[in-house]
Amino acid sequence: MSGKDSDTVYSYRKRNQLGPIFIVGAAVILIVLGIIIIVSWLGNAAPPPTPTPTATNIPPTATHTNTPLPPTATPTLTPTETQTPTITMSPTANAPFEYIVQDGDNCTDIAKKHNVDLGVLLAINNLDGSCLIQANQKIIIPAPNTQLPTETPLPPNLPKGTVIEYTVKSGDVLGLIAEKFNTTVAAIVNLNKLANENAIAAGDVLKIPVNMITAVPTRTLTRTMAGGNAPTATPEPPTATPQP
């Protein structure tokens, strides 16, 4: 074998011996580089944010405290004697007083209740015969036995047909009123436009035409036998005679 061939074989063998060493060295170098790269990456990576605690206001919790209450007094039932009411009769008023009208009241009942004259009750309260009153109205109750003022007599020489005003009193009827003023029932009815001669009541104010008739007294002989004396004339009340 020549020297050149020997060098070639030697070189081949040497390369075969050094090949595994180069491979192992390269692998080691790669591993080291990988570790260095990983460590560098981990060292440069930003740490995760640390959570910051947030203060939360928690409302205070009411704590119930039992406060002792003072003892409650227990009432003691004491039997009491029941008084029997004594009914006292109210005395009759002896002076005028104010009265409040109740539901269902009318002048006639009020007059009877307080023992007063209906005509006086109407006159003192300026009421007419219809007695238009209503609940809660205030009226004056006259004292018992109060009478209306005495009427002034009419002058005897009033002309025929003179019209006057007359307030009807309790118990009045047109016949008596007509006789009193020398007039007729028909004249009073017509002048006042009454439905009939009974359509009047205490407190009504009527227009009266006076002196429509002339009262003519009549005399009736009444025989009286007393010891042979002659008959005597006894005057009778005057009778109204229509005036022409």
Backbone as CSV, one residue per row, in Angstrom:
resi,resn,N_x,N_y,N_z,CA_x,CA_y,CA_z,C_x,C_y,C_z
1,MET,0.898,-1.192,0.000,0.000,0.000,0.000,0.899,1.194,0.000
2,SER,0.509,2.167,-0.769,1.337,3.356,-0.848,1.072,4.275,0.283
3,GLY,1.895,5.240,0.417,1.736,6.197,1.562,0.519,7.053,1.415
4,LYS,0.188,7.326,0.175,-1.017,8.160,-0.037,-2.265,7.441,0.391
5,ASP,-2.370,6.193,0.104,-3.553,5.432,0.513,-3.605,5.312,2.011
6,SER,-2.407,5.178,2.657,-2.399,5.074,4.116,-2.904,6.327,4.744
7,ASP,-2.581,7.447,4.191,-3.067,8.733,4.764,-4.571,8.848,4.580
8,THR,-5.037,8.334,3.526,-6.504,8.428,3.287,-7.266,7.567,4.265
9,VAL,-6.717,6.366,4.499,-7.400,5.478,5.466,-7.340,6.068,6.850
10,TYR,-6.211,6.648,7.138,-6.038,7.224,8.467,-7.006,8.383,8.642
11,SER,-7.109,9.163,7.653,-8.026,10.334,7.763,-9.484,9.867,7.911
12,TYR,-9.833,8.820,7.203,-11.214,8.312,7.282,-11.530,7.803,8.665
13,ARG,-10.580,7.037,9.200,-10.787,6.489,10.545,-10.886,7.595,11.570
14,LYS,-10.048,8.602,11.377,-10.047,9.697,12.362,-11.387,10.434,12.320
15,ARG,-11.894,10.616,11.065,-13.187,11.303,10.976,-14.290,10.466,11.613
16,ASN,-14.204,9.139,11.440,-15.225,8.281,12.056,-15.150,8.340,13.558
17,GLN,-14.024,8.518,14.135,-13.889,8.590,15.591,-14.371,9.941,16.107
18,LEU,-14.080,11.007,15.335,-14.469,12.347,15.815,-15.942,12.681,15.533
19,GLY,-16.602,11.951,14.656,-18.010,12.280,14.309,-18.955,12.243,15.504
20,PRO,-18.953,11.131,16.261,-19.870,11.107,17.410,-19.586,12.209,18.405
21,ILE,-18.305,12.547,18.525,-17.952,13.598,19.503,-18.555,14.917,19.054
22,PHE,-18.444,15.218,17.748,-19.026,16.476,17.244,-20.541,16.509,17.418
23,ILE,-21.143,15.355,17.198,-22.628,15.311,17.329,-23.032,15.554,18.765
24,VAL,-22.317,14.868,19.689,-22.673,15.044,21.108,-22.407,16.464,21.518
25,GLY,-21.304,17.058,21.056,-20.993,18.434,21.443,-22.028,19.399,20.908
26,ALA,-22.436,19.150,19.652,-23.466,20.039,19.072,-24.769,19.940,19.846
27,ALA,-25.097,18.717,20.231,-26.354,18.535,20.994,-26.275,19.265,22.320
28,VAL,-25.087,19.164,22.973,-24.932,19.830,24.283,-25.060,21.332,24.107
29,ILE,-24.409,21.821,23.030,-24.461,23.267,22.790,-25.900,23.711,22.558
30,LEU,-26.649,22.937,21.771,-28.066,23.295,21.496,-28.906,23.301,22.787
31,ILE,-28.639,22.287,23.605,-29.406,22.214,24.876,-29.100,23.427,25.737
32,VAL,-27.788,23.752,25.798,-27.399,24.903,26.639,-28.029,26.175,26.106
33,LEU,-27.977,26.339,24.765,-28.587,27.537,24.172,-30.092,27.594,24.461
34,GLY,-30.732,26.393,24.383,-32.187,26.386,24.676,-32.486,26.806,26.107
35,ILE,-31.621,26.282,27.024,-31.850,26.647,28.441,-31.654,28.132,28.642
36,ILE,-30.570,28.666,27.964,-30.298,30.101,28.130,-31.467,30.934,27.592
37,ILE,-31.971,30.501,26.424,-33.105,31.258,25.822,-34.327,31.229,26.736
38,ILE,-34.613,30.045,27.304,-35.805,29.925,28.189,-35.639,30.781,29.425
39,VAL,-34.437,30.733,30.015,-34.196,31.517,31.241,-34.326,33.003,30.941
40,SER,-33.728,33.408,29.767,-33.818,34.834,29.398,-35.270,35.257,29.196
41,TRP,-36.041,34.400,28.559,-37.462,34.742,28.307,-38.233,34.873,29.598
42,LEU,-37.965,33.922,30.499,-38.654,33.978,31.796,-38.220,35.186,32.595
43,GLY,-36.965,35.570,32.478,-36.499,36.721,33.244,-37.073,38.026,32.732
44,ASN,-37.296,38.108,31.393,-37.823,39.349,30.817,-39.357,39.432,30.855
45,ALA,-39.999,38.326,31.097,-41.491,38.355,31.119,-41.979,39.175,32.305
46,ALA,-43.035,40.060,32.058,-43.606,40.926,33.134,-44.362,40.082,34.138
47,PRO,-44.144,40.351,35.410,-44.882,39.585,36.442,-46.375,39.909,36.367
48,PRO,-47.240,38.995,36.693,-48.693,39.243,36.664,-49.079,40.340,37.655
49,PRO,-50.107,41.139,37.293,-50.530,42.230,38.197,-51.013,41.692,39.535
50,THR,-50.611,42.427,40.539,-51.033,42.058,41.900,-52.370,42.726,42.196
51,PRO,-53.355,41.959,42.559,-54.669,42.586,42.844,-54.585,43.555,44.017
52,THR,-55.207,44.735,43.786,-55.227,45.767,44.843,-56.545,45.649,45.624
53,PRO,-56.451,45.502,46.923,-57.699,45.377,47.703,-58.494,46.675,47.673
54,THR,-59.817,46.556,47.488,-60.729,47.717,47.457,-61.518,47.764,48.754
55,ALA,-61.489,48.961,49.374,-62.209,49.102,50.650,-63.703,49.180,50.373
56,THR,-64.457,48.354,50.989,-65.917,48.337,50.835,-66.554,48.750,52.158
57,ASN,-67.391,49.809,52.049,-68.071,50.284,53.268,-69.250,49.365,53.585
58,ILE,-69.181,48.737,54.666,-70.261,47.844,55.099,-71.106,48.601,56.117
59,PRO,-72.401,48.769,55.829,-73.235,49.518,56.786,-73.264,48.819,58.133
60,PRO,-73.307,49.646,59.169,-73.334,49.017,60.510,-74.623,48.243,60.708
61,THR,-74.532,47.209,61.366,-75.690,46.363,61.668,-76.274,46.778,63.008
62,ALA,-77.611,47.110,62.945,-78.260,47.524,64.199,-78.350,46.340,65.143
63,THR,-77.943,46.625,66.306,-78.000,45.578,67.341,-79.148,45.901,68.270
64,HIS,-80.116,45.032,68.307,-81.291,45.251,69.144,-80.942,45.035,70.614
65,THR,-81.206,46.081,71.367,-80.947,46.005,72.808,-82.271,46.003,73.531
66,ASN,-82.503,45.041,74.290,-83.744,44.950,75.059,-83.694,45.943,76.216
67,THR,-84.594,46.958,76.113,-84.676,47.957,77.182,-85.808,47.565,78.109
68,PRO,-85.525,47.395,79.338,-86.603,46.991,80.264,-87.637,48.100,80.401
69,LEU,-88.918,47.752,80.261,-90.006,48.712,80.394,-90.504,48.729,81.835
70,PRO,-90.950,49.923,82.252,-91.488,49.961,83.625,-92.751,49.128,83.712
71,PRO,-93.014,48.577,84.820,-94.207,47.734,84.963,-95.478,48.540,84.743
72,THR,-96.437,47.935,84.055,-97.722,48.579,83.775,-98.692,48.307,84.911
73,ALA,-99.305,49.414,85.332,-100.253,49.250,86.439,-101.505,48.542,85.945
74,THR,-101.920,47.565,86.637,-103.121,46.810,86.289,-104.307,47.430,87.009
75,PRO,-105.294,47.971,86.209,-106.426,48.607,86.900,-107.229,47.600,87.702
76,THR,-107.658,48.069,88.815,-108.479,47.228,89.689,-109.913,47.724,89.621
77,LEU,-110.814,46.857,89.218,-112.222,47.236,89.095,-112.848,47.300,90.478
78,THR,-113.306,48.509,90.805,-113.964,48.701,92.094,-115.444,48.892,91.856
79,PRO,-116.254,48.042,92.385,-117.704,48.198,92.157,-118.196,49.525,92.710
80,THR,-118.994,50.221,91.894,-119.562,51.494,92.330,-121.079,51.393,92.336
81,GLU,-121.643,52.137,93.187,-123.104,52.129,93.319,-123.722,52.948,92.195
82,THR,-124.649,52.379,91.471,-125.323,53.064,90.378,-126.440,53.928,90.926
83,GLN,-126.333,55.214,90.607,-127.343,56.131,91.089,-128.563,56.085,90.185
84,THR,-129.713,55.976,90.752,-130.958,55.983,89.993,-131.331,57.418,89.676
85,PRO,-131.433,57.749,88.376,-131.742,59.148,88.049,-133.120,59.548,88.563
86,THR,-133.175,60.762,89.026,-134.435,61.304,89.531,-134.993,62.255,88.485
87,ILE,-136.186,61.989,88.047,-136.821,62.823,87.035,-137.337,64.096,87.710
88,THR,-136.816,65.220,87.227,-137.222,66.510,87.773,-138.053,67.228,86.732
89,MET,-139.228,67.626,87.102,-140.100,68.341,86.187,-139.572,69.754,85.988
90,SER,-139.379,70.133,84.736,-138.891,71.477,84.447,-140.009,72.471,84.681
91,PRO,-139.724,73.518,85.419,-140.779,74.504,85.658,-141.124,75.233,84.368
92,THR,-142.363,75.680,84.274,-142.801,76.420,83.098,-142.128,77.778,83.080
93,ALA,-141.631,78.160,81.906,-140.939,79.442,81.791,-141.905,80.574,82.109
94,ASN,-141.405,81.568,82.828,-142.256,82.709,83.162,-141.813,83.965,82.429
95,ALA,-140.978,83.796,81.422,-140.516,84.914,80.604,-140.254,84.397,79.193
96,PRO,-140.295,85.261,78.200,-140.002,84.810,76.830,-138.602,84.192,76.736
97,PHE,-138.460,83.191,75.911,-137.146,82.558,75.727,-137.026,82.093,74.279
98,GLU,-135.798,81.796,73.902,-135.501,81.381,72.534,-135.651,79.871,72.405
99,TYR,-136.252,79.440,71.305,-136.492,78.010,71.061,-135.981,77.666,69.668
100,ILE,-135.275,76.522,69.566,-134.771,76.051,68.272,-135.755,75.026,67.721
101,VAL,-136.268,75.295,66.541,-137.272,74.434,65.920,-136.652,73.071,65.607
102,GLN,-137.388,72.012,65.956,-136.952,70.645,65.697,-137.660,70.092,64.457
103,ASP,-137.125,68.998,63.937,-137.760,68.350,62.794,-139.193,67.946,63.151
104,GLY,-140.132,68.261,62.279,-141.525,67.881,62.507,-142.317,68.892,63.317
105,ASP,-141.664,69.957,63.820,-142.384,70.963,64.610,-143.320,71.779,63.731
106,ASN,-144.429,72.227,64.324,-145.286,73.219,63.686,-145.756,74.164,64.782
107,CYS,-146.286,75.304,64.369,-146.621,76.340,65.356,-147.687,75.887,66.349
108,THR,-148.647,75.122,65.868,-149.715,74.669,66.770,-149.154,73.780,67.874
109,ASP,-148.312,72.810,67.492,-147.736,71.906,68.493,-146.815,72.655,69.445
110,ILE,-146.052,73.611,68.913,-145.141,74.377,69.776,-145.940,75.188,70.794
111,ALA,-147.039,75.802,70.329,-147.873,76.594,71.244,-148.468,75.712,72.343
112,LYS,-148.934,74.518,71.970,-149.500,73.609,72.980,-148.424,73.117,73.942
113,LYS,-147.249,72.809,73.393,-146.165,72.283,74.221,-145.741,73.268,75.305
114,HIS,-145.744,74.561,74.944,-145.272,75.571,75.890,-146.418,76.363,76.520
115,ASN,-147.651,75.909,76.287,-148.815,76.497,76.924,-148.908,78.003,76.651
116,VAL,-148.801,78.368,75.367,-148.914,79.775,74.993,-149.976,79.905,73.925
117,ASP,-150.479,81.114,73.742,-151.500,81.379,72.741,-150.864,81.349,71.355
118,LEU,-151.509,80.637,70.423,-150.970,80.503,69.074,-150.848,81.857,68.381
119,GLY,-151.875,82.691,68.532,-151.832,84.008,67.894,-150.682,84.851,68.412
120,VAL,-150.436,84.779,69.710,-149.315,85.533,70.293,-147.990,84.998,69.759
121,LEU,-147.887,83.660,69.672,-146.656,83.048,69.154,-146.386,83.512,67.724
122,LEU,-147.434,83.539,66.883,-147.259,83.969,65.506,-146.916,85.450,65.427
123,ALA,-147.597,86.252,66.226,-147.393,87.702,66.158,-145.996,88.089,66.632
124,ILE,-145.521,87.475,67.708,-144.226,87.866,68.271,-143.071,87.452,67.371
125,ASN,-143.319,86.459,66.480,-142.275,86.009,65.553,-142.529,86.467,64.116
126,ASN,-143.509,87.379,63.941,-143.835,87.911,62.610,-144.151,86.787,61.617
127,LEU,-144.901,85.796,62.065,-145.296,84.680,61.209,-146.754,84.845,60.823
128,ASP,-147.094,84.332,59.625,-148.497,84.350,59.243,-149.121,82.999,59.569
129,GLY,-150.348,82.820,59.138,-151.058,81.604,59.493,-150.460,80.342,58.932
130,SER,-149.673,80.447,57.852,-149.067,79.237,57.274,-147.921,78.713,58.126
131,CYS,-147.399,79.580,59.019,-146.350,79.170,59.967,-145.189,78.487,59.237
132,LEU,-144.540,79.206,58.358,-143.431,78.639,57.591,-142.161,78.669,58.438
133,ILE,-141.942,77.584,59.161,-140.733,77.449,59.972,-139.997,76.198,59.522
134,GLN,-138.711,76.125,59.842,-137.903,74.971,59.453,-136.971,74.579,60.585
135,ALA,-136.477,73.350,60.521,-135.616,72.829,61.578,-134.402,73.739,61.767
136,ASN,-134.002,73.900,63.047,-132.850,74.713,63.480,-133.125,76.208,63.431
137,GLN,-134.337,76.607,63.028,-134.692,78.025,63.074,-134.947,78.441,64.519
138,LYS,-134.541,79.642,64.877,-134.754,80.143,66.236,-135.988,81.025,66.266
139,ILE,-136.890,80.726,67.191,-138.081,81.544,67.376,-138.191,81.908,68.853
140,ILE,-139.039,82.890,69.129,-139.247,83.343,70.507,-140.543,82.738,71.034
141,ILE,-140.450,82.100,72.203,-141.638,81.567,72.884,-142.071,82.595,73.916
142,PRO,-143.276,83.131,73.778,-143.721,84.128,74.774,-144.008,83.473,76.112
143,ALA,-144.063,84.288,77.122,-144.406,83.774,78.448,-145.858,83.325,78.459
144,PRO,-146.177,82.324,79.294,-147.578,81.882,79.379,-148.508,83.045,79.742
145,ASN,-149.740,82.949,79.236,-150.793,83.938,79.509,-150.510,85.306,78.880
146,THR,-149.505,85.364,77.982,-149.259,86.629,77.282,-150.381,86.866,76.272
147,GLN,-150.906,88.060,76.252,-151.982,88.409,75.331,-151.515,89.515,74.397
148,LEU,-152.119,89.542,73.222,-151.819,90.622,72.296,-152.359,91.937,72.843
149,PRO,-151.738,93.043,72.480,-152.233,94.345,72.960,-153.687,94.564,72.551
150,THR,-154.405,95.251,73.408,-155.804,95.556,73.124,-155.891,96.471,71.909
151,GLU,-156.765,96.104,70.994,-156.891,96.893,69.777,-157.554,98.224,70.061
152,THR,-157.078,99.210,69.324,-157.686,100.538,69.454,-159.023,100.537,68.711
153,PRO,-160.093,100.939,69.378,-161.402,100.958,68.690,-161.361,101.864,67.458
154,LEU,-162.074,101.422,66.414,-162.120,102.216,65.197,-163.006,103.450,65.408
155,PRO,-162.648,104.541,64.782,-163.538,105.719,64.864,-164.912,105.373,64.301
156,PRO,-165.966,105.814,64.921,-167.309,105.440,64.463,-167.700,106.064,63.130
157,ASN,-166.996,107.104,62.721,-167.397,107.824,61.506,-166.534,107.467,60.294
158,LEU,-165.933,106.291,60.281,-165.153,105.893,59.105,-166.079,105.752,57.901
159,PRO,-165.634,106.238,56.757,-166.495,106.114,55.561,-166.743,104.658,55.211
160,LYS,-167.843,104.413,54.574,-168.201,103.070,54.141,-167.148,102.520,53.178
161,GLY,-166.711,101.278,53.439,-165.757,100.624,52.553,-164.302,100.919,52.870
162,THR,-164.029,101.706,53.927,-162.631,101.956,54.313,-161.949,100.610,54.627
163,VAL,-160.790,100.408,54.047,-160.091,99.128,54.207,-159.041,99.247,55.311
164,ILE,-159.118,98.332,56.251,-158.122,98.256,57.322,-157.500,96.856,57.287
165,GLU,-156.403,96.698,58.010,-155.768,95.384,58.138,-156.053,94.813,59.516
166,TYR,-156.352,93.530,59.526,-156.692,92.871,60.787,-155.935,91.541,60.860
167,THR,-155.303,91.281,62.017,-154.580,90.026,62.235,-155.504,89.015,62.895
168,VAL,-155.692,87.905,62.228,-156.598,86.864,62.738,-156.040,86.285,64.034
169,LYS,-156.915,86.126,64.991,-156.519,85.555,66.285,-157.028,84.129,66.396
170,SER,-156.485,83.421,67.358,-156.931,82.054,67.591,-158.417,82.053,67.946
171,GLY,-159.198,81.249,67.267,-160.644,81.160,67.518,-161.469,82.074,66.634
172,ASP,-160.829,82.933,65.835,-161.573,83.836,64.943,-162.198,83.059,63.792
173,VAL,-163.388,83.513,63.388,-164.027,83.042,62.156,-164.491,84.285,61.404
174,LEU,-164.695,84.126,60.113,-165.046,85.302,59.313,-166.367,85.936,59.749
175,GLY,-167.299,85.095,60.213,-168.584,85.661,60.637,-168.421,86.638,61.784
176,LEU,-167.592,86.278,62.784,-167.373,87.172,63.926,-166.595,88.416,63.501
177,ILE,-165.602,88.220,62.613,-164.822,89.370,62.154,-165.723,90.330,61.378
178,ALA,-166.574,89.794,60.520,-167.476,90.639,59.738,-168.420,91.415,60.651
179,GLU,-168.954,90.745,61.673,-169.871,91.418,62.605,-169.153,92.499,63.390
180,LYS,-167.888,92.232,63.733,-167.125,93.183,64.540,-166.904,94.491,63.784
181,PHE,-166.705,94.407,62.467,-166.368,95.597,61.689,-167.516,96.047,60.771
182,ASN,-168.735,95.572,61.082,-169.911,95.984,60.317,-169.706,95.760,58.813
183,THR,-169.310,94.553,58.474,-169.119,94.215,57.070,-169.705,92.838,56.820
184,THR,-169.465,92.285,55.651,-170.022,90.976,55.314,-168.889,89.980,55.054
185,VAL,-169.228,88.715,55.240,-168.248,87.656,54.966,-167.866,87.669,53.501
186,ALA,-168.842,87.867,52.625,-168.569,87.863,51.187,-167.590,88.971,50.809
187,ALA,-167.734,90.152,51.447,-166.844,91.271,51.141,-165.405,90.937,51.539
188,ILE,-165.246,90.292,52.695,-163.889,89.926,53.151,-163.299,88.852,52.241
189,VAL,-164.115,87.850,51.885,-163.638,86.770,51.018,-163.208,87.321,49.665
190,ASN,-164.024,88.207,49.085,-163.708,88.746,47.762,-162.466,89.630,47.791
191,LEU,-162.355,90.485,48.821,-161.224,91.409,48.890,-159.902,90.668,49.098
192,ASN,-159.945,89.580,49.837,-158.713,88.837,50.131,-158.517,87.631,49.213
193,LYS,-159.462,87.439,48.263,-159.377,86.336,47.296,-159.188,84.994,48.000
194,LEU,-160.036,84.769,49.010,-159.969,83.515,49.757,-160.710,82.414,49.009
195,ALA,-160.217,81.181,49.157,-160.878,80.054,48.501,-162.260,79.832,49.102
196,ASN,-162.361,79.987,50.424,-163.654,79.878,51.106,-163.537,80.597,52.441
197,GLU,-164.653,80.724,53.096,-164.651,81.498,54.338,-163.930,80.810,55.489
198,ASN,-163.592,79.528,55.329,-162.861,78.821,56.393,-161.351,78.797,56.150
199,ALA,-160.901,79.451,55.079,-159.485,79.391,54.715,-158.682,80.480,55.418
200,ILE,-158.845,80.573,56.747,-158.054,81.524,57.527,-157.453,80.784,58.714
201,ALA,-156.391,81.356,59.249,-155.724,80.760,60.414,-155.167,81.880,61.257
202,ALA,-154.925,81.581,62.503,-154.374,82.579,63.424,-153.068,83.107,62.864
203,GLY,-152.932,84.432,62.893,-151.730,85.060,62.369,-151.899,85.624,60.979
204,ASP,-152.935,85.179,60.243,-153.178,85.738,58.912,-153.546,87.218,59.037
205,VAL,-153.109,87.993,58.086,-153.473,89.411,58.037,-154.488,89.592,56.916
206,LEU,-155.687,90.044,57.288,-156.776,90.217,56.330,-157.046,91.699,56.101
207,LYS,-157.479,91.995,54.886,-157.961,93.338,54.575,-159.472,93.355,54.800
208,ILE,-159.925,94.279,55.625,-161.340,94.322,56.006,-161.951,95.634,55.513
209,PRO,-162.989,95.572,54.669,-163.727,96.788,54.302,-164.773,97.075,55.389
210,VAL,-164.575,98.127,56.153,-165.427,98.378,57.319,-166.682,99.163,56.918
211,ASN,-167.645,99.079,57.852,-168.889,99.847,57.731,-169.612,99.602,56.410
212,MET,-169.564,98.374,55.936,-170.316,98.041,54.734,-171.795,97.882,55.040
213,ILE,-172.115,97.620,56.309,-173.513,97.520,56.740,-173.685,98.380,57.979
214,THR,-174.926,98.706,58.293,-175.220,99.509,59.479,-175.932,98.642,60.492
215,ALA,-175.432,98.652,61.704,-176.066,97.870,62.766,-177.281,98.612,63.268
216,VAL,-178.447,97.966,63.201,-179.709,98.572,63.655,-180.201,97.785,64.852
217,PRO,-180.257,98.396,66.035,-180.754,97.660,67.213,-182.252,97.413,67.089
218,THR,-182.684,96.266,67.510,-184.109,95.923,67.513,-184.553,95.686,68.938
219,ARG,-185.832,95.952,69.180,-186.363,95.797,70.535,-187.465,94.741,70.470
220,THR,-187.404,93.821,71.403,-188.412,92.768,71.471,-189.122,92.860,72.813
221,LEU,-190.444,92.849,72.750,-191.215,92.933,73.986,-191.234,91.575,74.666
222,THR,-190.902,91.592,75.935,-190.943,90.371,76.732,-191.913,90.599,77.877
223,ARG,-192.976,89.751,77.964,-193.991,89.935,78.987,-193.466,89.385,80.302
224,THR,-193.468,90.274,81.299,-193.032,89.889,82.641,-194.173,90.169,83.590
225,MET,-194.678,89.129,84.250,-195.794,89.284,85.180,-195.222,89.372,86.585
226,ALA,-195.307,90.568,87.188,-194.793,90.733,88.553,-195.739,91.685,89.269
227,GLY,-196.635,91.093,90.017,-197.548,91.904,90.822,-198.441,92.794,89.998
228,GLY,-198.851,92.308,88.820,-199.783,93.077,88.023,-199.158,94.217,87.254
229,ASN,-197.816,94.305,87.256,-197.183,95.393,86.525,-197.325,95.188,85.022
230,ALA,-197.193,96.219,84.309,-197.319,96.178,82.851,-196.092,95.515,82.249
231,PRO,-196.238,94.962,81.052,-195.082,94.350,80.384,-193.956,95.365,80.185
232,THR,-192.754,94.894,80.291,-191.574,95.752,80.111,-190.818,95.310,78.858
233,ALA,-190.164,96.261,78.230,-189.394,95.971,77.017,-187.953,95.638,77.387
234,THR,-187.474,94.497,76.909,-186.078,94.084,77.151,-185.301,94.238,75.849
235,PRO,-184.267,95.068,75.825,-183.527,95.272,74.557,-182.755,94.020,74.161
236,GLU,-182.752,93.720,72.883,-182.003,92.606,72.318,-180.725,93.147,71.636
237,PRO,-179.728,92.314,71.467,-178.520,92.798,70.786,-178.826,93.267,69.363
238,PRO,-178.075,94.241,68.874,-178.362,94.786,67.530,-178.144,93.756,66.449
239,THR,-178.904,93.877,65.398,-178.799,93.003,64.245,-178.272,93.790,63.066
240,ALA,-177.302,93.232,62.394,-176.691,93.918,61.262,-177.666,93.982,60.102
241,THR,-177.884,95.182,59.575,-178.781,95.379,58.433,-177.965,95.924,57.290
242,PRO,-178.020,95.283,56.103,-177.238,95.782,54.978,-177.551,97.239,54.658
243,GLN,-176.515,98.002,54.389,-176.704,99.431,54.072,-176.903,99.578,52.566
244,PRO,-177.881,100.311,52.149,-178.134,100.460,50.710,-176.986,101.198,50.019
